[in-house]
Structures are given as C-alpha cells and as structure tokens.
C-alpha cells in the first residue's frame, strides 16, 4: 500500500493505492483562503486540519501504507520557527505582492513580519511532512526550485537572505523520516510509516500520467495550461520561459506554464452549459474568430510578456462560434508551446498525454488532438495524489526506477487519433502573426513555428 497526499489551493486529497495502481481508499477536505486584490493567503493550520481529515477518510477500515509522499502548489511559502511552528500566514503561489520566482516571497515575509533570528523558509509540503514526523525536515529539490534553488549546482542562488533562513534540500524521492506517534493519532497514518520527499503538484500530475520516458510530454489543462516533459539533460532557455525540475531518478523534467485555459471560458461564459456548447461548437471548425484566450493579464509560456492580454480576431457569428473560438484558441496556443519546445531543441518524439479537468470534455480533447496533429494518450486517473503514491513506492525501493513504478501503477484509458488537422493551419498561422505583430512573440520563434507548420503540412 502506498499513500499520496495532494495539498492544493482549494483542498487536500489523499489516496491509498496498491502496487498495481488500484485506489482502495481516498479522502478529501476543502480549503479556503483570504483574497484581497493581489493578496492571496492561507492558514497553515488549515492545511494540517485538511490533511488530517483527508487521510483519516482514505484509511478508514483499510490496510496501512508502507510509505507516503506529499505534493503541493509550487511557489507557496511561509516562515516557521526552528521547531517548525508557523510564524506567518502562507503566501500562495499567485500572491502578487512579491515576485513569484526566486526568494522574493521569503524576502517580503521577512520585511513584513520581522520574524526573528530563528525564522525558516518553509514550503507548503514542508509544513505537512514536518508535522507528520514531529520535527522539521529538509525540503525537496522540486518545491525549492521557485525559491531560487538550482538543482544543477545543488545550492540556492544569491537572494540576500540571512544565513540559516533557507532549508536544507534533498532530492525528491529520498527518504525523509517516519510518521511519529502524535501524527498517527491525528491522521490515522501508522507510526513508523516512511515519509518520502515529494514534488510540486505539476510534477505529481506528470508522474501520474505515466509520461516519464525521455521525449514524452504531459499537457495539463484546467484553469490554465502546463506542459511538462522528460529530457536527459536540462533544457536550456536563454529567455527563461522554460524551467527544469530534477527528476528523482536523475533525468530532467522541463516545462512551462501558460495563462491560457478554461479560466478564459468561465470569464466569457460564466453561466454556460459546457456540454451543450461543445455540441454546438462542432459545426464551427475552424471558428469564425481566432482567439488567444488568456485567463488573466500576462503570459509566461510560450513567450514572456507581462503586458499580454487576451484577444479575439474577427467577430464570432454566434454564441457557439465564440465558444468554439475559445476552445480552438487554447489548442492553438498549446501547439505553439510545442513548437517553442522544438525551437529549444527538446525531444518531442515520445508519448503525449492529456490530463487535467479539460479531459472530461471528449470534444475538446479530440479537438486539441486535431489541432496538434498527433495521437494523444488519456490516462485512467492522473490526479497528483496518485502521482505521489507512485513516488512513495519508488522512494521505498519497490521499483528500480520512477518510470518502472509508474509503468506498474499508471493505466491508460484510451488513445485519441487526429483527423483533418489541416483545417487549423490558417488559424494557427494567423495567431502566430498577431502575437509577433504585438511584440510578444520573438521573431525567431514565430519563424520556427511557420517552418515547422510547413514541414508537418
């Protein structure tokens, strides 16, 4: 038995999985926070309470796990004292009062709260594993990435932080410690259960997708779009658009996070019936307008443009045509992301999987496959908590590699093959030209996208 815990923005979830990937038990508990303009905070004590509720539910009348791992949102931090007790609220990953990458959030917390000499930077997952062990534990190299940790050098960059503020770091998949007696009483997880160093939620979803061979990629589409793949070496990007996580087995997990996604659909159609509009959208391929459907201002992938805004070229003929343009716009942006990765020299020859809330729409999944012009694999379950159960199995020595553990525990549901992808060539080139005209997409990237389109055609 292996347990995975996923601590997200809206709730905590725990699953108990077998060696074959069967989920025998699951539990969840909601979370809320405080939003005020660019401010987004949550209470660390609420995190612990939610995890306790989720694990107790997952373990009710079920076998005990041999090991567990925890994932959480990337870039969420707080300050704790030397004993692991919270000194501040947690700044969520999207809190706009400090830079999202590097040590900016930690610097802001120190300036705002002046937490004293024993303050320690703590990531969301760090708080949970430390509570489970009953003592502070090192962080993992995945959660530490956006706090300025360089997995190649094995050190944090120069962030002008006081000595002793930053945590020790171990590679994801390493053994951290064991669940203590006090945590057993609160969570139901037996004392002595191995705690394995986890990863961020995006990496957890990639593990759960099974896309762990070099050249394979996983596209997570929900409110926004995230692509993560596997390479033998770090993927170099002078523009800083793509970042690299270190995989537990020594390979690299490059990826990028775009602002396009389902959030733009909810903004444009707050009271929509997606199933009804999906059915009507089938008659609009291609749509009468070309969209770049950002969920909010600013874009990070496949180009860096803080000033970028959503746009719609042309006038949709109907509500269904407008809906179709947004669905297609996400797919076109996804295609540009893959073209950008190819521009950087990333291997793209492996399996492509789709995960995230958008896969619940069969129509949108097929549409995206058509726009990309390649077969897409859909896992049966790709939730981050399952990815952490897979990582726990690997970290406990149940499989020689992470890929081997995923091969045994992750199951594919079906494959979607593309049809008549040429229909979307003209809208794609129109979008690329508009992004270049606005000064957001660099000319070499636009030229590469056009050249690759000619090669595929």
Residue pairs with C-beta under 8 A, 6 or more apart in sequence:
1 16
1 17
1 18
1 24
1 62
1 63
1 64
1 65
1 66
2 16
2 17
2 18
2 19
2 65
2 66
2 67
2 68
2 389
2 390
2 392
2 393
2 396
2 398
2 409
3 14
3 15
3 16
3 17
3 55
3 58
3 59
3 65
3 67
3 68
3 69
3 189
3 193
3 388
3 389
3 392
4 14
4 15
4 17
4 68
4 69
4 70
4 71
4 204
4 384
4 385
4 386
4 387
4 388
4 389
4 390
4 391
4 392
5 12
5 13
5 14
5 51
5 54
5 55
5 68
5 69
5 70
5 71
5 128
5 385
5 388
6 12
6 13
6 14
6 70
6 71
6 72
6 201
6 204
6 383
6 384
6 385
6 388
7 47
7 50
7 51
7 70
7 71
7 72
7 73
7 124
7 125
7 128
8 31
8 72
8 73
8 201
8 384
9 31
9 33
9 42
9 73
9 92
9 93
10 30
10 31
11 28
11 29
11 30
11 31
11 50
11 54
12 28
12 29
12 31
12 47
12 50
12 51
12 53
12 54
13 26
13 27
13 28
13 54
13 383
13 384
13 385
14 26
14 27
14 28
14 51
14 54
14 55
14 57
14 58
14 385
15 23
15 25
15 26
15 58
15 383
15 385
15 386
15 389
16 23
16 24
16 25
16 26
16 58
16 59
16 62
16 63
16 65
16 389
17 23
17 24
17 386
17 389
17 390
17 409
18 24
19 393
19 398
19 408
19 409
20 408
20 409
21 386
21 390
21 408
21 409
21 410
21 411
23 381
23 386
24 62
24 63
25 57
25 58
25 59
25 60
25 62
26 57
26 58
26 385
27 53
27 54
27 55
27 56
27 57
27 58
27 59
27 60
28 54
28 57
29 49
29 50
29 51
29 53
29 54
29 57
30 50
31 42
31 46
31 47
31 50
32 42
32 46
33 40
33 41
33 42
33 43
33 92
34 40
34 41
34 42
34 89
37 96
38 95
38 96
38 97
39 95
39 96
39 97
40 91
40 92
40 94
40 95
40 96
41 89
41 90
41 91
41 92
41 95
42 76
42 89
42 90
42 92
43 89
43 90
44 78
44 86
44 89
44 90
44 127
45 86
47 90
47 124
47 127
47 128
48 127
48 128
48 131
48 186
51 128
51 187
52 186
52 187
55 187
55 188
55 189
56 187
56 188
59 65
59 188
59 189
60 188
64 189
64 190
64 193
65 189
65 190
65 193
65 392
66 193
66 194
66 392
66 396
66 398
67 193
67 194
67 195
67 196
67 392
67 393
67 395
67 396
68 132
68 179
68 189
68 193
68 194
68 195
68 196
68 388
68 389
68 392
69 195
69 196
69 197
69 198
69 199
69 388
69 389
69 391
69 392
69 395
70 125
70 128
70 129
70 195
70 198
70 388
71 125
71 198
71 199
71 200
71 201
71 203
71 204
71 384
71 385
71 387
71 388
72 123
72 124
72 125
72 128
72 143
72 198
72 200
72 201
73 92
73 93
73 124
73 200
73 201
74 93
74 142
74 143
74 145
74 146
74 200
74 201
74 202
75 93
75 100
75 101
75 105
75 146
75 147
76 90
76 91
76 92
76 93
76 123
76 124
77 90
77 91
77 105
77 106
77 109
77 121
77 122
77 123
77 124
77 147
78 86
78 87
78 88
78 89
78 90
78 91
78 109
78 122
78 127
79 86
79 87
79 88
79 106
79 109
79 110
79 113
79 115
79 119
79 120
79 121
79 122
80 86
80 87
80 119
80 120
80 122
80 127
80 130
80 136
81 87
81 115
81 116
81 118
81 119
81 120
82 118
82 120
82 136
83 135
83 136
84 120
84 122
84 127
84 130
84 131
84 135
84 136
86 122
86 127
87 113
87 115
87 116
87 119
88 109
88 112
88 113
88 115
90 124
91 97
91 98
91 105
91 108
91 109
93 100
93 146
94 100
95 105
97 108
98 104
98 105
98 107
98 108
99 105
100 146
101 146
101 148
102 146
102 147
102 148
102 157
102 159
103 121
103 147
103 148
103 156
103 157
103 159
103 160
103 161
103 166
105 147
106 121
106 147
106 159
106 161
106 165
106 166
107 159
107 160
107 161
109 115
110 119
110 161
110 162
110 165
117 162
117 164
119 165
120 136
120 164
120 165
120 166
120 167
121 147
121 161
121 165
121 166
121 167
122 130
122 139
122 167
123 139
123 143
123 144
123 147
124 143
125 139
125 140
125 143
125 198
126 137
126 139
126 143
126 167
129 137
129 176
129 177
129 195
129 197
129 198
130 136
130 137
131 183
132 177
132 179
132 180
132 183
132 187
132 189
132 195
133 176
133 177
133 178
133 179
133 180
133 183
133 195
134 180
134 181
134 182
134 183
135 177
135 180
136 167
137 176
137 177
137 195
138 167
138 168
138 169
138 170
138 176
138 197
139 167
139 168
139 169
139 170
139 197
140 169
140 170
140 171
140 172
140 174
140 197
140 198
140 199
141 149
141 151
141 169
141 170
141 171
141 172
141 245
141 246
142 172
142 198
142 199
142 200
142 203
142 245
142 246
143 198
143 199
143 200
144 156
144 167
144 169
145 151
145 200
145 243
145 245
147 156
147 166
148 156
148 157
148 159
149 155
149 156
149 157
149 169
150 156
150 157
151 244
151 245
151 246
152 234
154 169
156 166
170 176
170 197
171 197
171 246
171 248
172 197
172 198
172 199
172 203
172 246
172 247
172 248
172 391
173 196
173 197
173 248
173 249
173 391
173 394
173 395
173 402
174 196
174 197
174 248
174 395
175 194
175 195
175 196
175 197
175 395
175 396
176 195
176 196
176 197
177 195
178 191
178 192
178 193
178 194
178 195
179 187
179 189
179 190
179 191
179 192
179 193
179 195
180 191
181 191
183 189
183 191
184 190
184 191
194 392
194 395
194 396
196 391
196 392
196 394
196 395
196 396
197 395
198 204
198 388
198 391
199 207
199 245
199 248
199 387
199 388
199 391
200 245
201 384
202 220
202 226
202 228
202 255
202 257
203 228
203 245
203 253
203 387
204 384
204 385
204 387
204 388
204 391
205 218
205 220
205 226
205 228
205 355
205 356
205 382
205 383
205 384
205 387
206 212
206 218
206 220
206 228
206 253
206 255
206 387
207 387
207 388
207 390
207 391
207 402
207 406
207 410
208 355
208 379
208 381
208 382
208 383
208 384
208 386
208 387
208 390
208 406
208 410
209 218
209 353
209 355
209 379
209 382
209 387
209 410
210 351
210 353
210 377
210 379
210 406
210 407
210 410
210 412
211 217
211 218
211 228
211 229
211 230
211 350
211 351
211 352
211 353
212 230
212 247
212 251
212 402
212 403
212 406
213 230
213 350
213 351
213 403
214 230
214 231
214 232
214 251
214 347
214 350
215 229
215 230
215 231
215 347
215 348
215 349
215 350
216 229
216 230
216 350
216 351
216 352
216 353
217 227
217 228
217 229
217 230
217 338
217 341
217 348
217 350
217 351
217 352
217 353
218 227
218 228
218 229
218 352
218 353
218 354
218 355
218 382
219 225
219 226
219 227
219 334
219 352
219 353
219 354
219 355
219 356
219 368
220 226
220 227
220 228
220 355
220 356
221 261
221 262
221 330
221 334
221 354
221 355
221 356
221 357
221 358
221 359
221 368
222 261
222 262
222 356
222 357
222 358
223 261
223 262
223 263
223 295
224 257
224 258
224 259
224 260
224 261
224 262
224 263
224 295
225 257
225 258
225 259
225 260
225 261
225 330
225 333
225 334
225 337
226 255
226 256
226 257
226 258
227 255
227 256
227 258
227 301
227 334
227 337
227 338
227 341
228 245
228 253
228 254
228 255
229 253
229 254
229 255
229 341
229 346
229 347
229 348
229 350
230 247
230 251
230 252
230 253
230 350
231 251
231 252
231 253
231 254
231 346
231 347
232 251
232 252
233 252
234 244
234 252
234 254
235 242
235 244
235 252
235 254
235 341
235 344
235 345
235 346
236 344
237 344
239 303
239 304
239 442
240 304
241 256
241 300
241 301
241 302
241 303
241 304
241 340
242 254
242 255
242 256
242 301
242 340
242 341
242 344
243 254
243 255
243 256
244 252
244 253
244 254
244 255
245 252
245 253
245 254
245 255
246 252
246 253
247 253
247 402
248 391
248 394
248 395
248 402
249 394
249 401
249 402
249 403
254 341
254 346
256 300
256 301
256 302
256 337
256 340
257 300
257 301
258 299
258 300
258 301
258 302
258 333
258 334
258 337
259 294
259 295
259 296
259 298
259 299
259 300
259 308
260 292
260 293
260 294
260 295
260 299
260 329
260 330
260 333
260 334
261 293
261 295
261 330
261 358
262 295
262 330
262 357
262 358
263 295
263 296
264 291
264 293
264 294
264 295
264 310
264 326
264 329
264 330
265 272
265 274
265 293
265 323
265 326
265 327
266 272
267 295
268 293
268 322
268 326
269 277
269 319
269 323
272 323
274 361
275 361
277 319
277 320
277 323
278 323
278 327
278 361
278 363
278 364
279 363
280 319
280 320
280 323
281 287
281 320
281 321
281 323
281 324
281 327
281 363
282 363
283 320
284 317
284 320
284 321
284 324
284 325
285 324
285 328
285 367
285 370
285 423
285 424
286 328
286 423
286 424
286 426
286 427
287 316
287 321
287 322
287 324
287 325
287 328
287 427
288 314
288 315
288 316
288 317
288 321
288 325
289 312
289 313
289 314
289 315
289 316
289 321
289 322
289 325
290 312
290 313
290 314
290 325
290 328
290 329
290 332
290 427
290 430
290 431
290 434
291 310
291 311
291 312
291 313
291 325
291 326
291 328
291 329
292 308
292 310
292 311
292 329
292 332
292 333
292 431
292 434
292 435
293 310
293 326
293 329
293 330
293 333
294 308
294 309
294 310
295 310
297 306
297 307
297 308
297 309
298 305
298 306
298 307
298 308
299 305
299 306
299 308
299 440
301 337
301 340
302 333
302 336
302 337
302 339
302 340
302 341
302 441
302 445
303 340
303 435
303 440
303 441
303 442
303 445
305 439
305 440
307 440
308 438
308 440
311 434
312 325
313 430
313 431
313 434
314 325
316 322
316 324
316 325
327 363
327 364
327 367
328 367
328 371
328 424
328 427
329 431
330 368
331 367
331 368
331 370
331 371
331 372
331 424
332 371
332 424
332 427
332 428
332 431
333 431
334 368
334 371
334 372
335 371
335 372
335 428
336 428
336 431
336 432
336 435
336 441
336 449
338 348
338 372
339 445
339 448
339 449
339 452
340 445
340 448
340 449
341 348
342 348
342 448
342 452
343 444
343 445
343 448
343 449
351 377
352 372
352 374
352 375
352 376
352 377
353 376
353 377
353 378
353 379
353 382
354 365
354 368
354 376
354 377
354 378
354 416
355 379
355 382
356 382
358 364
358 365
359 365
359 378
365 376
365 378
365 416
366 416
366 419
368 376
369 375
369 376
369 416
369 417
369 418
370 418
370 419
370 420
370 421
370 423
370 424
371 421
371 424
371 428
372 418
372 421
373 418
373 421
373 456
374 418
375 415
375 416
375 417
375 418
376 415
376 416
377 412
377 414
377 415
377 416
378 412
378 413
378 414
378 415
378 416
379 410
379 411
379 412
379 413
380 411
380 412
380 413
381 411
382 410
386 409
386 410
389 409
390 402
390 405
390 406
390 409
390 410
391 402
391 405
393 399
393 405
393 409
394 401
394 402
394 404
394 405
398 405
399 405
399 408
421 456
422 457
425 453
425 457
428 449
428 453
429 450
429 453
432 441
432 446
432 449
432 450
433 446
435 441
435 446
436 442
436 443
436 446
